[in-house]
Amino acid sequence: MSLNLDALMEVIRLRRSMGLSRLSDRPVPRECIEVMLEAANWAPSHRDTEPWRFQVFMGDGRAVLAEHYAAAHLADHPDQDPESAHKRAWAAPVWIAIGLVPGFNEEGERAVPRDEEVMAVSGAVQNLHLAARAQGLAGMWHSKGLSVHPVVRERLEWNDPAELLGFFMLGWPEGEWLEGERGPWPEKVGWVTSP
Ligand SMILES: Cc1cc2nc3c(=O)[nH]c(=O)nc-3n(C[C@H](O)[C@H](O)[C@H](O)COP(=O)(O)O)c2cc1C
């Protein structure tokens, strides 16, 4: 059975990273997010460790995230008002924390090296992002500052050896979709077709 390659390529090409200033505050139905999470869960992982974890903050639940961000900000800047960190949680209708929980074998050792777990989570987030785009939803994987702060990680209970790999901010796009740009793929590829 052949599936719809044109539709797949269109979603892949039109997926864009869109940050907070490009997201409207219109709420996102939970069903849309559930499709994204199912898509994420279909990612491949070496030894089937399925290391991806997600924590969704939406609606009033963002108050909990605001407290996490404020606590992280205060840990770094005890003398500052954490208001800006608090506000960040309300700047997107949905935030999805991206976690990594490694798999272990029967001997209590990591089932695969850390890099491979990160690779698997990356595939899951790409699936999630594509499923967002296919529904007209925009977002971006953010992997700096508060998005990977140890205090936020602790509060999410992703303690070592689990990791916090960032947050995916999600919402309906405000205004136009961004144009994508890539160097030509043939310049990044070698072919070996004979001995
Ligand atoms: C693992 C990962 C982490 C990222 N972290 C950030 C980030 O912290 N801040 C940011 O502005 N963009 C971040 N991005 C988005 C990239 O900048 C974006 O994917 C890139 O510019 C290509 O744009 P496109 O996704 O629209 O094709 C991240 C992307 C990935 C895959």
The ligand as an SDF file (V2000), in Angstrom:
LIG
                    3D

 31 33  0  0  0  0  0  0  0  0999 V2000
   17.2570   20.6170   19.4190 C   0  0  0  0  0  0  0  0  0  0  0  0
   16.8030   21.9820   18.9980 C   0  0  0  0  0  0  0  0  0  0  0  0
   16.9020   23.0380   19.8870 C   0  0  0  0  0  0  0  0  0  0  0  0
   16.4880   24.3290   19.5280 C   0  0  0  0  0  0  0  0  0  0  0  0
   16.6090   25.3480   20.4380 N   0  0  0  0  0  0  0  0  0  0  0  0
   16.2620   26.6060   20.0840 C   0  0  0  0  0  0  0  0  0  0  0  0
   16.3860   27.6710   21.0120 C   0  0  0  0  0  0  0  0  0  0  0  0
   16.7840   27.4830   22.1620 O   0  0  0  0  0  0  0  0  0  0  0  0
   16.0420   28.9040   20.6130 N   0  0  0  0  0  0  0  0  0  0  0  0
   15.6020   29.1470   19.3310 C   0  0  0  0  0  0  0  0  0  0  0  0
   15.3190   30.3060   19.0060 O   0  0  0  0  0  0  0  0  0  0  0  0
   15.4240   28.1340   18.4470 N   0  0  0  0  0  0  0  0  0  0  0  0
   15.7380   26.8810   18.7910 C   0  0  0  0  0  0  0  0  0  0  0  0
   15.5620   25.8420   17.9030 N   0  0  0  0  0  0  0  0  0  0  0  0
   14.9340   26.1060   16.5960 C   0  0  0  0  0  0  0  0  0  0  0  0
   15.9480   26.2250   15.4880 C   0  0  0  0  0  0  0  0  0  0  0  0
   16.6030   27.4610   15.5840 O   0  0  0  0  0  0  0  0  0  0  0  0
   15.2310   26.0540   14.1470 C   0  0  0  0  0  0  0  0  0  0  0  0
   14.8310   24.7120   14.0390 O   0  0  0  0  0  0  0  0  0  0  0  0
   16.1020   26.3850   12.9590 C   0  0  0  0  0  0  0  0  0  0  0  0
   16.3480   27.7600   12.8970 O   0  0  0  0  0  0  0  0  0  0  0  0
   15.4600   25.9770   11.6230 C   0  0  0  0  0  0  0  0  0  0  0  0
   14.2180   26.6100   11.4600 O   0  0  0  0  0  0  0  0  0  0  0  0
   12.9230   25.7740   11.1060 P   0  0  0  0  0  0  0  0  0  0  0  0
   12.6900   24.8320   12.2590 O   0  0  0  0  0  0  0  0  0  0  0  0
   11.8140   26.7870   10.9620 O   0  0  0  0  0  0  0  0  0  0  0  0
   13.1460   25.0420    9.8220 O   0  0  0  0  0  0  0  0  0  0  0  0
   15.9640   24.5650   18.2270 C   0  0  0  0  0  0  0  0  0  0  0  0
   15.8520   23.4840   17.3290 C   0  0  0  0  0  0  0  0  0  0  0  0
   16.2700   22.2150   17.7100 C   0  0  0  0  0  0  0  0  0  0  0  0
   16.1330   21.0900   16.7210 C   0  0  0  0  0  0  0  0  0  0  0  0
  1  2  1  0
  2  3  1  0
  2 30  2  0
  3  4  2  0
  4  5  1  0
  4 28  1  0
  5  6  2  0
  6  7  1  0
  6 13  1  0
  7  8  2  0
  7  9  1  0
  9 10  1  0
 10 11  2  0
 10 12  1  0
 12 13  2  0
 13 14  1  0
 14 15  1  0
 14 28  1  0
 15 16  1  0
 16 17  1  0
 16 18  1  0
 18 19  1  0
 18 20  1  0
 20 21  1  0
 20 22  1  0
 22 23  1  0
 23 24  1  0
 24 25  2  0
 24 26  1  0
 24 27  1  0
 28 29  2  0
 29 30  1  0
 30 31  1  0
M  END
$$$$
